[in-house]
Amino acid sequence: MLISTFCMNEDFDGAVQVVREMLERSMSPDSAILSELCHRLRQCGREKLVMELCKDIEARRLMPEGFEESRGIPA
């Protein structure tokens, strides 16, 4: 919910920070919310940040089921 609020307010850095804090607590982000965040980041030209975030999620084995990392949308 918090991530969606950051996205609605176009505070993508805040949303990314929340995801990173979730990862530190070994919590997997919701697939739909992660997809929305990745899509919005790509719209802003921040592809590198999307790739870094997905890499961090994969490294911790917390990639949500149904999320297709290469496209940033649910499979």
Secondary structure, 3 states (H helix, E strand, C coil): CHHHHHHHCCCHHHHHHHHHHHHHCCCCCCHHHHHHHHHHHHHCCCHHHHHHHHHHHHHCCCCCCCEECCCCEEC
